Amino acid sequence: MDSGFFFTTGIENSYPTLSTGRRIDQMDKCGHYARWEEDFGLLSSIGVNALRFGPAYYLTHPAPNRFDWSSADAPMHKLRELGVTVIADLCHFGVPDWLGGFQDPAFPIHFASYAREFAMRYPWVRHFTPVNEIFICASFSALRGWWNECLSSDRAFVTAMRNLCMANELAVEAILSVRPDAVIVQGESAEHFIPMGKSSQRMADHWNGIKHLSLDLTLGHQLDAGMAAFLNDNGVTSNDLSFFREKRALGQRWLGLDYYSTCEHRIAANGRQTVNHRGVGFRSLARAYYDRYHIPLFHCETNSVSEHAVRWLERQWGDVASLMSSGVPVRGFTWYSLTDQIDWQHALRHEYNDLHPVGLYDLDRRIRPVGEAYRRLIDDHQHLVAGTAPPRRMEIVA
Protein backbone atom coordinates (compact mmCIF):
# COMPACT_ATOMS: atom_id res chain seq x y z
CA MET A 1 0.00 0.00 0.00
CA ASP A 2 1.26 3.47 -0.89
CA SER A 3 1.79 6.00 1.88
CA GLY A 4 1.68 9.74 2.32
CA PHE A 5 5.47 9.84 2.63
CA PHE A 6 8.15 7.27 1.93
CA PHE A 7 10.95 6.60 4.36
CA THR A 8 13.14 4.58 2.09
CA THR A 9 16.36 2.67 1.75
CA GLY A 10 17.72 0.71 -1.18
CA ILE A 11 19.58 -2.39 -2.25
CA GLU A 12 22.71 -1.14 -4.03
CA ASN A 13 22.40 -2.82 -7.43
CA SER A 14 25.00 -1.26 -9.74
CA TYR A 15 26.44 -3.66 -12.32
CA PRO A 16 28.71 -1.81 -14.78
CA THR A 17 31.53 -3.48 -16.68
CA LEU A 18 35.11 -2.26 -16.50
CA SER A 19 37.67 -1.88 -19.31
CA THR A 20 38.84 -5.41 -18.48
CA GLY A 21 35.41 -6.70 -19.43
CA ARG A 22 34.71 -7.75 -15.85
CA ARG A 23 31.28 -6.86 -14.53
CA ILE A 24 31.06 -5.45 -11.00
CA ASP A 25 27.71 -6.53 -9.56
CA GLN A 26 27.13 -4.95 -6.15
CA MET A 27 24.34 -7.38 -5.23
CA ASP A 28 26.87 -10.16 -5.60
CA LYS A 29 29.72 -8.27 -3.90
CA CYS A 30 27.58 -7.29 -0.91
CA GLY A 31 26.02 -10.73 -0.44
CA HIS A 32 22.45 -9.80 -1.36
CA TYR A 33 21.90 -12.71 -3.74
CA ALA A 34 22.72 -15.15 -0.94
CA ARG A 35 20.97 -13.20 1.83
CA TRP A 36 18.05 -11.41 0.20
CA GLU A 37 15.44 -12.88 2.54
CA GLU A 38 17.49 -11.75 5.54
CA ASP A 39 17.96 -8.32 3.95
CA PHE A 40 14.22 -7.88 3.40
CA GLY A 41 13.61 -8.99 6.97
CA LEU A 42 15.68 -6.03 8.17
CA LEU A 43 13.34 -3.50 6.57
CA SER A 44 10.60 -3.73 9.19
CA SER A 45 13.10 -3.50 12.03
CA ILE A 46 14.03 0.04 11.00
CA GLY A 47 10.53 1.00 9.87
CA VAL A 48 11.04 1.88 6.22
CA ASN A 49 7.93 1.60 4.09
CA ALA A 50 9.54 1.68 0.64
CA LEU A 51 12.58 0.15 -1.04
CA ARG A 52 14.53 1.19 -4.10
CA PHE A 53 15.18 -2.20 -5.68
CA GLY A 54 15.44 -3.89 -9.02
CA PRO A 55 16.76 -7.13 -10.46
CA ALA A 56 19.97 -7.04 -12.46
CA TYR A 57 18.99 -6.03 -15.99
CA TYR A 58 21.84 -8.01 -17.50
CA LEU A 59 20.49 -11.21 -15.91
CA THR A 60 16.79 -10.73 -16.61
CA HIS A 61 17.15 -9.75 -20.29
CA PRO A 62 19.57 -12.39 -21.60
CA ALA A 63 18.74 -11.95 -25.31
CA PRO A 64 16.49 -9.87 -27.58
CA ASN A 65 12.83 -10.62 -26.82
CA ARG A 66 13.83 -13.18 -24.19
CA PHE A 67 13.38 -12.62 -20.47
CA ASP A 68 14.50 -14.65 -17.48
CA TRP A 69 12.71 -13.80 -14.24
CA SER A 70 14.18 -16.64 -12.20
CA SER A 71 16.36 -14.28 -10.15
CA ALA A 72 13.57 -11.74 -9.68
CA ASP A 73 10.31 -13.57 -8.98
CA ALA A 74 10.93 -14.73 -5.42
CA PRO A 75 12.33 -11.38 -4.16
CA MET A 76 9.59 -9.37 -5.85
CA HIS A 77 6.83 -11.57 -4.47
CA LYS A 78 8.39 -11.44 -1.00
CA LEU A 79 8.40 -7.65 -1.02
CA ARG A 80 4.75 -7.68 -2.03
CA GLU A 81 3.99 -10.09 0.81
CA LEU A 82 5.79 -7.80 3.27
CA GLY A 83 3.76 -4.79 2.11
CA VAL A 84 6.86 -2.82 1.10
CA THR A 85 6.35 -0.32 -1.71
CA VAL A 86 8.90 -1.10 -4.40
CA ILE A 87 10.40 1.74 -6.40
CA ALA A 88 11.49 -0.45 -9.28
CA ASP A 89 15.00 0.35 -10.52
CA LEU A 90 15.17 -1.14 -14.02
CA CYS A 91 18.59 -0.09 -15.35
CA HIS A 92 21.40 0.78 -12.94
CA PHE A 93 24.64 1.60 -14.78
CA GLY A 94 24.85 -1.48 -17.01
CA VAL A 95 23.32 -3.39 -19.91
CA PRO A 96 23.34 -7.06 -20.99
CA ASP A 97 26.46 -8.30 -22.74
CA TRP A 98 24.65 -8.68 -26.06
CA LEU A 99 24.16 -4.91 -26.29
CA GLY A 100 26.97 -2.56 -27.26
CA GLY A 101 26.91 -0.53 -24.08
CA PHE A 102 25.09 2.78 -24.10
CA GLN A 103 26.46 3.57 -27.57
CA ASP A 104 24.18 0.92 -29.08
CA PRO A 105 21.27 2.58 -30.97
CA ALA A 106 19.20 -0.57 -30.38
CA PHE A 107 19.34 -0.15 -26.60
CA PRO A 108 16.28 2.14 -26.25
CA ILE A 109 13.98 -0.17 -28.21
CA HIS A 110 15.09 -3.33 -26.41
CA PHE A 111 14.93 -1.64 -23.02
CA ALA A 112 11.38 -0.42 -23.63
CA SER A 113 10.29 -3.99 -24.36
CA TYR A 114 11.95 -5.06 -21.11
CA ALA A 115 10.15 -2.34 -19.14
CA ARG A 116 6.81 -3.43 -20.57
CA GLU A 117 7.44 -7.06 -19.67
CA PHE A 118 8.49 -6.08 -16.14
CA ALA A 119 5.33 -4.02 -15.63
CA MET A 120 3.19 -6.89 -16.91
CA ARG A 121 4.89 -9.48 -14.71
CA TYR A 122 4.66 -7.43 -11.51
CA PRO A 123 1.40 -5.51 -11.96
CA TRP A 124 1.26 -4.40 -8.31
CA VAL A 125 4.35 -2.20 -8.79
CA ARG A 126 3.38 1.42 -9.33
CA HIS A 127 6.63 3.37 -8.81
CA PHE A 128 9.43 3.12 -11.38
CA THR A 129 12.89 4.53 -12.00
CA PRO A 130 13.39 3.32 -15.58
CA VAL A 131 17.03 4.46 -15.92
CA ASN A 132 18.96 5.49 -12.83
CA GLU A 133 21.22 8.58 -12.79
CA ILE A 134 21.48 9.17 -16.51
CA PHE A 135 24.00 12.01 -16.15
CA ILE A 136 26.37 9.90 -14.03
CA CYS A 137 25.96 6.84 -16.24
CA ALA A 138 26.68 8.76 -19.45
CA SER A 139 29.59 10.62 -17.86
CA PHE A 140 31.31 7.58 -16.37
CA SER A 141 30.71 5.39 -19.42
CA ALA A 142 31.44 7.78 -22.26
CA LEU A 143 33.19 10.92 -20.97
CA ARG A 144 35.46 9.74 -18.15
CA GLY A 145 36.17 6.34 -19.71
CA TRP A 146 35.56 4.34 -16.53
CA TRP A 147 32.66 1.96 -17.28
CA ASN A 148 30.92 -0.02 -19.98
CA GLU A 149 32.04 1.33 -23.38
CA CYS A 150 34.89 3.18 -21.57
CA LEU A 151 35.00 6.10 -24.01
CA SER A 152 36.13 9.69 -23.46
CA SER A 153 34.74 12.19 -25.95
CA ASP A 154 31.93 14.68 -26.31
CA ARG A 155 30.42 12.67 -29.16
CA ALA A 156 30.43 9.42 -27.17
CA PHE A 157 28.95 11.24 -24.17
CA VAL A 158 26.17 12.79 -26.23
CA THR A 159 25.43 9.44 -27.88
CA ALA A 160 25.14 7.80 -24.47
CA MET A 161 23.02 10.68 -23.17
CA ARG A 162 20.67 10.50 -26.15
CA ASN A 163 20.30 6.72 -25.92
CA LEU A 164 19.79 6.71 -22.14
CA CYS A 165 17.17 9.46 -22.29
CA MET A 166 15.44 7.83 -25.26
CA ALA A 167 15.42 4.50 -23.42
CA ASN A 168 13.95 6.13 -20.35
CA GLU A 169 11.13 7.82 -22.24
CA LEU A 170 10.26 4.81 -24.39
CA ALA A 171 10.19 2.80 -21.16
CA VAL A 172 7.83 5.38 -19.62
CA GLU A 173 5.48 4.94 -22.57
CA ALA A 174 5.72 1.14 -22.27
CA ILE A 175 5.05 1.19 -18.51
CA LEU A 176 2.06 3.54 -18.90
CA SER A 177 0.56 1.20 -21.49
CA VAL A 178 0.39 -1.45 -18.75
CA ARG A 179 0.03 0.70 -15.63
CA PRO A 180 -1.60 4.04 -16.58
CA ASP A 181 -1.32 5.37 -13.02
CA ALA A 182 2.42 4.66 -12.75
CA VAL A 183 4.59 7.17 -10.88
CA ILE A 184 7.93 7.83 -12.57
CA VAL A 185 10.66 8.62 -10.02
CA GLN A 186 13.47 10.01 -12.16
CA GLY A 187 16.56 9.53 -10.00
CA GLU A 188 19.43 11.88 -10.82
CA SER A 189 22.51 13.19 -9.07
CA ALA A 190 22.08 16.77 -7.85
CA GLU A 191 25.21 18.37 -9.25
CA HIS A 192 26.51 21.93 -9.13
CA PHE A 193 29.55 23.47 -10.86
CA ILE A 194 31.10 26.61 -9.41
CA PRO A 195 33.64 28.73 -11.33
CA MET A 196 36.99 29.28 -9.63
CA GLY A 197 37.16 32.76 -11.15
CA LYS A 198 35.88 34.93 -13.99
CA SER A 199 37.96 33.03 -16.52
CA SER A 200 36.20 29.77 -15.66
CA GLN A 201 32.62 31.11 -15.71
CA ARG A 202 32.04 29.97 -19.28
CA MET A 203 33.27 26.46 -18.46
CA ALA A 204 31.08 26.30 -15.35
CA ASP A 205 28.05 27.43 -17.38
CA HIS A 206 28.79 24.71 -19.93
CA TRP A 207 28.95 22.03 -17.25
CA ASN A 208 25.82 23.27 -15.52
CA GLY A 209 24.07 23.03 -18.87
CA ILE A 210 25.36 19.48 -19.31
CA LYS A 211 24.23 18.48 -15.81
CA HIS A 212 20.67 19.54 -16.75
CA LEU A 213 20.59 17.60 -20.02
CA SER A 214 19.20 14.31 -18.73
CA LEU A 215 16.32 15.97 -16.88
CA ASP A 216 15.68 18.60 -19.55
CA LEU A 217 15.39 15.90 -22.22
CA THR A 218 13.30 13.42 -20.23
CA LEU A 219 11.00 16.09 -18.77
CA GLY A 220 10.56 18.11 -21.97
CA HIS A 221 12.15 21.22 -20.47
CA GLN A 222 13.82 23.98 -22.45
CA LEU A 223 17.56 23.40 -22.78
CA ASP A 224 20.15 25.80 -21.41
CA ALA A 225 21.81 28.18 -23.86
CA GLY A 226 24.18 26.39 -26.20
CA MET A 227 23.01 22.89 -25.32
CA ALA A 228 20.90 22.28 -28.43
CA ALA A 229 23.90 23.17 -30.60
CA PHE A 230 26.15 20.96 -28.46
CA LEU A 231 23.76 18.04 -28.97
CA ASN A 232 23.32 18.69 -32.70
CA ASP A 233 27.07 18.98 -33.24
CA ASN A 234 27.53 15.57 -31.65
CA GLY A 235 24.88 13.63 -33.53
CA VAL A 236 21.50 14.32 -31.93
CA THR A 237 18.96 15.03 -34.68
CA SER A 238 16.14 17.54 -34.85
CA ASN A 239 13.71 14.62 -34.78
CA ASP A 240 15.30 13.43 -31.55
CA LEU A 241 14.86 16.86 -29.99
CA SER A 242 11.23 16.99 -31.13
CA PHE A 243 10.62 13.65 -29.43
CA PHE A 244 12.15 14.91 -26.20
CA ARG A 245 10.07 18.11 -26.22
CA GLU A 246 6.94 15.99 -25.75
CA LYS A 247 5.84 15.68 -22.13
CA ARG A 248 4.90 12.24 -20.83
CA ALA A 249 3.28 11.10 -17.59
CA LEU A 250 2.15 14.61 -16.73
CA GLY A 251 1.26 14.82 -13.04
CA GLN A 252 2.90 11.44 -12.45
CA ARG A 253 6.56 12.47 -12.22
CA TRP A 254 8.74 12.84 -9.16
CA LEU A 255 12.21 14.32 -9.36
CA GLY A 256 14.48 11.98 -7.41
CA LEU A 257 17.62 13.80 -6.26
CA ASP A 258 20.75 12.03 -5.01
CA TYR A 259 23.04 14.16 -2.89
CA TYR A 260 26.52 13.43 -1.56
CA SER A 261 29.38 15.61 -0.36
CA THR A 262 31.00 15.08 -3.79
CA CYS A 263 28.08 16.52 -5.79
CA GLU A 264 29.39 20.07 -5.82
CA HIS A 265 32.45 20.94 -7.89
CA ARG A 266 34.81 23.84 -8.38
CA ILE A 267 35.78 24.12 -12.01
CA ALA A 268 38.78 25.82 -13.62
CA ALA A 269 38.98 27.45 -17.05
CA ASN A 270 40.74 24.34 -18.41
CA GLY A 271 37.87 22.16 -17.23
CA ARG A 272 39.66 20.63 -14.28
CA GLN A 273 37.27 19.83 -11.42
CA THR A 274 37.75 19.54 -7.67
CA VAL A 275 35.20 18.80 -4.96
CA ASN A 276 33.82 21.91 -3.30
CA HIS A 277 33.67 20.96 0.38
CA ARG A 278 31.93 24.25 1.27
CA GLY A 279 28.99 23.66 -1.02
CA VAL A 280 25.53 25.17 -0.82
CA GLY A 281 24.05 21.96 0.62
CA PHE A 282 21.06 19.87 -0.35
CA ARG A 283 18.40 22.38 0.67
CA SER A 284 19.59 25.14 -1.66
CA LEU A 285 20.47 22.80 -4.50
CA ALA A 286 17.16 20.93 -4.29
CA ARG A 287 15.28 24.23 -4.24
CA ALA A 288 17.02 25.25 -7.46
CA TYR A 289 16.02 21.98 -9.12
CA TYR A 290 12.43 22.36 -7.91
CA ASP A 291 12.22 25.94 -9.18
CA ARG A 292 13.43 24.70 -12.57
CA TYR A 293 11.13 21.69 -13.01
CA HIS A 294 8.16 22.29 -10.66
CA ILE A 295 7.43 18.65 -9.91
CA PRO A 296 7.46 16.93 -6.50
CA LEU A 297 10.87 16.05 -5.11
CA PHE A 298 11.98 12.71 -3.75
CA HIS A 299 15.21 12.59 -1.73
CA CYS A 300 16.51 9.54 -3.54
CA GLU A 301 19.99 8.80 -2.14
CA THR A 302 22.46 9.95 0.45
CA ASN A 303 25.02 8.40 2.77
CA SER A 304 28.28 9.02 4.54
CA VAL A 305 30.94 6.75 6.00
CA SER A 306 30.17 5.29 9.40
CA GLU A 307 31.98 7.76 11.67
CA HIS A 308 30.19 10.72 10.04
CA ALA A 309 26.93 9.01 9.15
CA VAL A 310 24.65 10.03 12.03
CA ARG A 311 25.54 13.69 11.73
CA TRP A 312 25.11 13.53 7.94
CA LEU A 313 21.66 11.92 8.38
CA GLU A 314 20.62 14.73 10.74
CA ARG A 315 21.88 17.35 8.30
CA GLN A 316 20.11 15.82 5.31
CA TRP A 317 16.84 15.38 7.18
CA GLY A 318 17.08 18.96 8.42
CA ASP A 319 17.35 20.16 4.82
CA VAL A 320 14.39 18.03 3.73
CA ALA A 321 12.26 19.20 6.67
CA SER A 322 13.12 22.80 5.84
CA LEU A 323 12.08 22.31 2.22
CA MET A 324 8.76 20.86 3.28
CA SER A 325 8.17 23.66 5.77
CA SER A 326 8.73 26.19 2.98
CA GLY A 327 6.04 24.55 0.85
CA VAL A 328 8.14 22.40 -1.48
CA PRO A 329 6.38 19.05 -2.07
CA VAL A 330 8.74 16.27 -0.96
CA ARG A 331 7.48 12.69 -1.33
CA GLY A 332 10.18 10.80 0.53
CA PHE A 333 13.60 10.52 2.12
CA THR A 334 16.20 7.83 1.51
CA TRP A 335 19.35 6.56 3.20
CA TYR A 336 21.18 4.54 0.57
CA SER A 337 21.84 1.74 0.99
CA LEU A 338 20.58 -0.94 3.38
CA THR A 339 24.04 -2.47 3.76
CA ASP A 340 27.61 -1.36 3.30
CA GLN A 341 28.99 -1.34 -0.22
CA ILE A 342 32.18 -2.49 -1.92
CA ASP A 343 34.54 -0.22 -3.88
CA TRP A 344 32.08 2.67 -4.31
CA GLN A 345 34.68 5.00 -2.78
CA HIS A 346 36.62 4.28 -5.99
CA ALA A 347 33.51 4.91 -8.17
CA LEU A 348 33.70 1.20 -9.10
CA ARG A 349 36.58 2.06 -11.43
CA HIS A 350 38.80 -0.61 -9.87
CA GLU A 351 38.13 -3.92 -8.24
CA TYR A 352 39.97 -3.59 -4.91
CA ASN A 353 37.22 -5.24 -2.83
CA ASP A 354 37.50 -2.40 -0.30
CA LEU A 355 34.69 -1.97 2.20
CA HIS A 356 32.71 1.26 1.92
CA PRO A 357 30.99 1.51 5.35
CA VAL A 358 27.92 3.58 4.45
CA GLY A 359 25.03 1.19 5.11
CA LEU A 360 22.34 1.12 7.73
CA TYR A 361 23.79 -2.35 8.40
CA ASP A 362 27.25 -3.76 7.92
CA LEU A 363 27.86 -6.75 5.66
CA ASP A 364 27.33 -9.11 8.60
CA ARG A 365 23.84 -7.54 8.83
CA ARG A 366 24.55 -5.87 12.18
CA ILE A 367 22.87 -2.52 12.56
CA ARG A 368 25.10 0.53 12.50
CA PRO A 369 24.55 3.67 14.63
CA VAL A 370 23.06 5.40 11.59
CA GLY A 371 20.56 2.55 11.30
CA GLU A 372 19.49 3.15 14.89
CA ALA A 373 19.27 6.90 14.24
CA TYR A 374 17.21 6.36 11.09
CA ARG A 375 14.81 4.11 13.01
CA ARG A 376 14.29 6.83 15.62
CA LEU A 377 13.79 9.46 12.92
CA ILE A 378 11.11 7.33 11.25
CA ASP A 379 9.38 6.62 14.58
CA ASP A 380 9.28 10.35 15.32
CA HIS A 381 7.66 11.20 11.98
CA GLN A 382 4.92 8.61 11.54
CA HIS A 383 2.46 11.44 10.90
CA LEU A 384 4.17 11.92 7.54
CA VAL A 385 3.74 8.26 6.66
CA ALA A 386 0.07 8.42 7.63
CA GLY A 387 -0.42 11.68 5.79
CA THR A 388 -1.81 13.40 8.90
CA ALA A 389 -1.00 16.65 10.65
CA PRO A 390 2.02 16.56 12.95
CA PRO A 391 1.31 16.27 16.67
CA ARG A 392 3.53 19.32 17.22
CA ARG A 393 5.55 21.75 15.16
CA MET A 394 7.97 19.89 12.89
CA GLU A 395 11.42 19.88 14.42
CA ILE A 396 14.14 20.88 12.00
CA VAL A 397 17.56 19.49 12.84
CA ALA A 398 20.19 21.96 11.69
C-alpha positions, 0 to 999 in steps of 0.5 A: 500500500502506498503512503503519504510519505516514503521513508526509504532505503535501497539495495545497491544494485549497480552492475557496470563493466570495466575496461577489463570486461569484468562486470562489478555486480554490487548485489553479488559483492555485498552478499544480497543474492545469498541473503536477500530474505534476511535483507528484506527482513531487516526492513521492518526493524528500522521501519522503512515503508519503501525500497529502491530495488530492481533485479539485475537487468543483464540477468533478466534480459539475456537476449532480444525478446527473451526474459528470465525472471528466475532471479527476480520472482521470489524477491519481488513476491516477498516484497509484495507479501511484506507490504513494502512499496517497491520503487522499481530500478530497471537499469542501474549503470549497465546493460546485458552483454549482447548490447553494445553498451550505451552507444548501441542505438538498439538499446532504447527499443530493447529496453522499452520492451523489457520495461513493458514485460516487467510491468506486466509481470509485476502488476502491483508495482506502481513506482518506477525509476526506468534508468537510474542517474542518466548524467552519471551513467553517461559521464562515467561510461562515455566521458570519463572512460571508466565503465561499460564502453569506456569512451572519453569524448563529447560525441560518445557522451552525447550518444550515451546521453541520447540513448539513455534518455530515449530508453527512459522515455520509451520505457515510460510509454511502455510502462504507462501502457500497462500501468496508466497510473504509474509514478515515474521517479526520475533519480538523478545526481544533484550536481553543481559546478562553481567557477573558480574565477571569472575566466572559468565562468564559461566552463562552469556554465557549460557544465551546468548546462550538461548536468541539466541535459538528462532531466531537460530531455526526459521532462521536456524542459527547455535546454540551457543556452548552447546545449541544443547546438552541443547536442546537434554537433555531436549527432542528436537530430532535430527529430530526436529533440522533437521527441524529447520536447513531448511531455509524458506522464504529466502529473505522475513524475517525481524528481528523485535527487541524489546528494553526496558531499561530492556533488558540488564541484569547483571548475577551472577554465581548463575544465579541471574539477575539484570537490567543493567541500563548502557547497551550498548543501542539499536544501539550496540545491534541491530548491534550485532543481524544484524551481526549474522543473516544478514537480514533487521532489523525492530525496533519492539517495544519500550516505556518509561513512560510518563515523560521520553518518549520524551527523550527515543523516541529521543534516540531510533530514534537516534540509528536507524538513526545511524544504517541506516547511517552505512549501516544497512538495517532498514525497520521501527521504532515503538513506542509501543503501541498506548495507555497506557497499564495496569499492564505491569510494573508488567509483567502481573504477577498480576492483579492490574489494574495499569496504565502503561503510555507508550502510544502515547495516554492515555486511554481517547484517549488524545494525550501524549507529546510523541505522538506529538513528534512522529508526528513531527518525522514522518513529518520530515522523509517523504522521508523515507516513500516515499523511496526517498533521504533525502532533507538534511543530515539525522539528528541523535538525540543523 
